[in-house]
Amino acid sequence: MKFIKINPVDNDIRENYNLMISAIAPRPIALVGSRDNNNNFNLAPFSFFNGFGANPPIIGFSPALSGRTGLPKDTLINIKETKEFTISIVTSDMVEQASLASSEYKPNIDEFVKAGFTKYKPELINVPGVEESSFIMECKLHNIIALGNKPASGNLILGEIIYFHADKQILLENNKIDPVKINQVGRAGGDYYTEMSKSLFSLKKPKGIGVGFDKIPNDFLNSKLKGNHLAKLASLENIPLLNKNEKYNIDLSLALNYVEDYLKDGEIEEAWQVILNWKKNNE
């Protein structure tokens, strides 16, 4: 790869922002419900959002100060006041409504109403979730970390999840979630999003501790095989024992083709047999 080196201090705020949101993707979207001390409700989506621990269960998202004025927006102000909020996960069925809720309405305007969402009654706090979402979290404020105090600076809001609400249709056994049925939407750069159910793939973790790239013979390590191919070879806990096979008494080019085909089909041990036989024949 040929990298272009970019120093963020040489960019303006917008350039750094665009680089981040386009490269750090897809990002889950938190539709955050909050209220002020006068019981005005606010709803806004945030994609600088993720989970940060399970004991206690902690989530975090980061509302930025206004890029024009440097002033805090309604969500940050409200959570500082009331110390509680909800997060409703944005799914494909509601993404257009969530986008509408991002409009900069005045503090006394209820985005639940403007975006056509139904308020879902919480159990332990006084902020509703979004009933159209299939997964809602009630949260108590854990901490707010100011990340610059300048225009467009983030403010990492950490909340402890004190109650989960999950649509029974998305739940599997042991309170696991079916990733196809929940079908979250992820945020990318510009106007781009991704739909979870259309981009899912399965990748099993190595069993035990993989042998690693350094155990792959150099003729295969420094070849046309890509990093993902090599990682499959390196993921086995032990290199298989050699099973001599005259079928693999072949040149390197053909051996690489065999290895690539076996790896595509998930036959990792057979790919190793090609390598081991080639290595034995060329010692």
C-alpha positions as CSV (number, residue, x, y, z in Angstrom):
1,M,0.0,0.0,0.0
2,K,1.1,3.5,-0.7
3,F,0.1,5.7,2.2
4,I,-0.4,9.5,2.1
5,K,0.6,11.0,5.4
6,I,-1.8,13.5,6.9
7,N,-1.2,15.5,10.0
8,P,-4.5,16.5,11.7
9,V,-3.0,19.8,12.8
10,D,-2.7,20.8,9.2
11,N,-6.5,20.1,8.5
12,D,-9.5,22.1,9.5
13,I,-12.2,20.6,11.7
14,R,-14.3,19.4,8.8
15,E,-11.5,17.6,7.1
16,N,-10.6,15.6,10.2
17,Y,-14.2,14.9,10.9
18,N,-14.7,13.5,7.3
19,L,-11.6,11.3,7.5
20,M,-12.8,9.9,10.8
21,I,-16.5,9.2,9.9
22,S,-15.5,7.7,6.6
23,A,-12.7,5.4,7.9
24,I,-14.2,4.4,11.3
25,A,-17.2,2.6,9.8
26,P,-19.7,1.1,10.1
27,R,-20.7,2.6,13.4
28,P,-23.8,1.6,15.4
29,I,-26.3,4.4,16.0
30,A,-27.6,5.4,19.4
31,L,-31.0,7.1,19.4
32,V,-30.7,9.0,22.7
33,G,-33.7,10.1,24.6
34,S,-33.3,12.7,27.3
35,R,-35.3,15.3,29.2
36,D,-34.6,18.7,30.9
37,N,-35.7,19.8,34.3
38,N,-38.9,21.2,32.8
39,N,-39.8,17.7,31.4
40,N,-39.2,18.7,27.8
41,F,-38.1,15.6,25.9
42,N,-35.3,15.4,23.4
43,L,-34.4,12.7,20.9
44,A,-31.2,12.7,18.8
45,P,-29.1,10.1,17.0
46,F,-25.3,9.6,17.7
47,S,-22.9,7.3,15.9
48,F,-19.9,8.0,18.0
49,F,-21.3,5.2,20.2
50,N,-20.3,1.8,21.6
51,G,-20.2,-0.4,24.7
52,F,-17.4,-0.2,27.2
53,G,-17.8,-3.1,29.7
54,A,-20.3,-5.6,31.0
55,N,-19.7,-5.5,34.8
56,P,-21.3,-3.0,35.3
57,P,-22.8,-2.7,31.8
58,I,-21.5,0.6,30.4
59,I,-22.2,2.3,27.2
60,G,-20.8,5.5,25.8
61,F,-21.6,8.1,23.2
62,S,-20.1,11.5,22.4
63,P,-22.2,14.5,21.5
64,A,-20.0,17.3,20.1
65,L,-20.1,20.9,20.9
66,S,-21.4,23.1,18.1
67,G,-18.8,23.5,15.4
68,R,-20.0,27.1,14.9
69,T,-20.5,28.4,18.4
70,G,-18.8,25.9,20.7
71,L,-21.9,25.6,22.7
72,P,-23.4,22.4,24.1
73,K,-26.4,20.8,22.4
74,D,-29.6,19.8,24.1
75,T,-28.7,16.1,24.8
76,L,-25.6,17.0,26.7
77,I,-27.3,19.8,28.7
78,N,-30.2,17.5,29.6
79,I,-28.1,14.6,30.8
80,K,-26.0,17.0,32.9
81,E,-29.2,18.2,34.5
82,T,-31.2,14.9,35.0
83,K,-28.4,12.3,35.1
84,E,-30.4,9.8,33.1
85,F,-31.2,8.8,29.4
86,T,-32.4,6.0,27.1
87,I,-30.7,4.6,24.1
88,S,-32.8,2.9,21.4
89,I,-30.9,1.0,18.8
90,V,-31.6,2.2,15.2
91,T,-32.8,-0.5,12.9
92,S,-33.5,-0.5,9.1
93,D,-37.3,0.0,9.7
94,M,-36.8,3.3,11.4
95,V,-33.6,4.8,10.0
96,E,-35.4,7.6,8.0
97,Q,-37.2,8.7,11.2
98,A,-34.0,8.6,13.2
99,S,-32.4,10.8,10.5
100,L,-35.2,13.3,10.9
101,A,-34.7,13.4,14.6
102,S,-31.1,14.8,14.0
103,S,-32.6,18.1,12.8
104,E,-31.7,21.0,15.1
105,Y,-35.0,21.8,16.7
106,K,-35.3,24.2,19.5
107,P,-35.0,22.8,23.1
108,N,-38.7,22.9,23.8
109,I,-39.6,20.9,20.7
110,D,-40.2,17.2,21.2
111,E,-38.3,15.2,18.5
112,F,-40.3,12.1,19.4
113,V,-43.3,13.9,18.0
114,K,-41.5,15.6,15.1
115,A,-40.0,12.2,13.9
116,G,-43.2,10.3,14.4
117,F,-41.9,8.0,17.2
118,T,-43.9,6.4,19.9
119,K,-42.7,7.0,23.5
120,Y,-42.0,3.7,25.3
121,K,-42.6,3.8,29.0
122,P,-39.4,3.0,31.0
123,E,-39.2,1.0,34.2
124,L,-36.7,2.9,36.4
125,I,-36.1,6.3,35.0
126,N,-38.2,9.2,33.7
127,V,-37.1,9.2,30.0
128,P,-39.0,7.2,27.4
129,G,-37.4,5.0,24.8
130,V,-38.5,4.6,21.2
131,E,-41.1,1.9,20.9
132,E,-40.3,1.4,17.2
133,S,-36.8,0.2,18.1
134,S,-36.4,-3.5,19.0
135,F,-33.8,-2.9,21.7
136,I,-33.9,-0.1,24.4
137,M,-31.5,0.6,27.3
138,E,-32.4,2.7,30.3
139,C,-29.2,4.4,31.6
140,K,-28.0,6.3,34.6
141,L,-25.1,8.8,34.1
142,H,-21.8,7.3,35.1
143,N,-19.4,10.1,33.9
144,I,-19.0,12.8,31.4
145,I,-15.5,13.4,30.0
146,A,-14.9,16.6,28.1
147,L,-12.6,16.1,25.2
148,G,-11.4,19.5,24.3
149,N,-13.9,22.2,25.3
150,K,-13.6,23.8,21.8
151,P,-15.9,24.0,18.8
152,A,-16.7,20.4,17.6
153,S,-15.0,18.9,20.6
154,G,-16.6,15.7,21.9
155,N,-18.0,15.0,25.3
156,L,-17.9,11.3,26.1
157,I,-21.0,10.4,28.1
158,L,-20.7,7.1,29.9
159,G,-23.9,5.6,31.2
160,E,-24.6,2.5,33.3
161,I,-27.4,0.4,31.8
162,I,-29.9,-0.3,34.5
163,Y,-32.6,-1.9,32.4
164,F,-32.8,-3.7,29.0
165,H,-35.9,-3.9,26.8
166,A,-35.8,-6.4,23.9
167,D,-38.5,-7.3,21.4
168,K,-39.1,-11.0,22.0
169,Q,-39.0,-11.6,18.3
170,I,-35.2,-10.9,18.1
171,L,-34.2,-13.0,21.1
172,L,-32.7,-16.5,20.8
173,E,-31.9,-18.8,23.7
174,N,-29.9,-17.5,26.7
175,N,-30.9,-13.9,25.9
176,K,-28.8,-13.8,22.7
177,I,-30.0,-11.6,19.9
178,D,-30.6,-12.9,16.3
179,P,-28.4,-10.5,14.2
180,V,-30.7,-10.9,11.2
181,K,-33.9,-10.2,12.9
182,I,-32.7,-7.1,14.8
183,N,-31.2,-5.7,11.6
184,Q,-29.4,-2.7,12.9
185,V,-28.2,0.1,10.7
186,G,-24.6,1.3,10.7
187,R,-23.4,4.8,9.9
188,A,-20.6,5.4,7.4
189,G,-19.2,8.6,5.9
190,G,-21.3,11.2,4.1
191,D,-24.8,10.0,3.3
192,Y,-23.9,6.4,3.5
193,Y,-25.3,3.7,5.8
194,T,-25.1,-0.1,6.0
195,E,-27.8,-2.6,6.8
196,M,-26.7,-5.3,9.1
197,S,-28.6,-8.3,7.7
198,K,-27.2,-7.6,4.2
199,S,-23.6,-7.5,5.3
200,L,-23.3,-10.2,7.9
201,F,-20.7,-13.0,7.6
202,S,-19.5,-15.7,10.0
203,L,-15.9,-15.9,11.3
204,K,-14.9,-18.5,13.9
205,K,-12.2,-17.6,16.3
206,P,-9.1,-19.8,16.3
207,K,-9.3,-22.9,18.5
208,G,-6.7,-22.4,21.2
209,I,-3.6,-20.4,20.3
210,G,-2.8,-20.3,16.6
211,V,0.6,-21.3,15.3
212,G,1.0,-17.9,13.8
213,F,2.4,-16.5,10.5
214,D,6.0,-17.3,11.5
215,K,5.4,-21.0,11.1
216,I,4.3,-20.7,7.5
217,P,7.1,-21.6,5.1
218,N,8.6,-18.5,3.4
219,D,7.7,-19.7,-0.1
220,F,4.0,-19.6,0.9
221,L,4.3,-16.6,3.3
222,N,5.8,-14.4,0.6
223,S,3.5,-15.4,-2.2
224,K,0.3,-14.4,-3.9
225,L,-1.7,-15.6,-0.9
226,K,-3.4,-12.8,0.9
227,G,-3.3,-12.0,4.5
228,N,-6.7,-13.6,5.1
229,H,-5.5,-16.8,3.5
230,L,-2.4,-16.9,5.6
231,A,-4.4,-16.1,8.7
232,K,-6.4,-19.2,8.2
233,L,-3.2,-21.3,7.9
234,A,-1.9,-19.6,11.1
235,S,-5.1,-20.1,13.1
236,L,-4.6,-23.9,13.7
237,E,-3.3,-24.7,17.2
238,N,-0.9,-27.3,15.7
239,I,0.5,-27.9,12.3
240,P,-0.9,-31.3,11.0
241,L,1.4,-34.3,10.6
242,L,2.5,-34.9,7.1
243,N,0.3,-37.4,5.1
244,K,2.3,-38.1,1.9
245,N,0.3,-37.7,-1.2
246,E,1.7,-38.0,-4.7
247,K,-1.1,-35.7,-5.9
248,Y,0.8,-32.8,-4.3
249,N,4.1,-33.6,-6.0
250,I,3.7,-30.3,-8.0
251,D,5.5,-27.0,-8.6
252,L,5.0,-24.0,-6.3
253,S,2.6,-22.2,-8.6
254,L,0.2,-25.1,-8.7
255,A,0.6,-25.7,-5.0
256,L,-0.4,-22.1,-4.3
257,N,-3.5,-22.6,-6.4
258,Y,-4.4,-25.8,-4.4
259,V,-3.8,-24.0,-1.1
260,E,-5.9,-21.0,-2.2
261,D,-8.8,-23.2,-3.3
262,Y,-8.8,-25.3,-0.1
263,L,-8.8,-22.3,2.1
264,K,-11.7,-20.8,0.2
265,D,-13.6,-24.0,1.0
266,G,-12.5,-23.9,4.7
267,E,-10.3,-27.0,4.3
268,I,-7.4,-25.6,6.3
269,E,-5.8,-28.9,7.2
270,E,-5.8,-30.1,3.6
271,A,-4.2,-26.8,2.6
272,W,-1.5,-27.6,5.1
273,Q,-1.0,-31.0,3.5
274,V,-0.3,-29.3,0.2
275,I,2.3,-27.1,1.9
276,L,3.9,-30.0,3.9
277,N,4.1,-32.3,0.8
278,W,5.6,-29.5,-1.3
279,K,8.1,-28.7,1.4
280,K,9.1,-32.4,1.8
281,N,9.5,-32.7,-2.0
282,N,11.7,-29.7,-2.2
283,E,14.0,-30.2,0.8
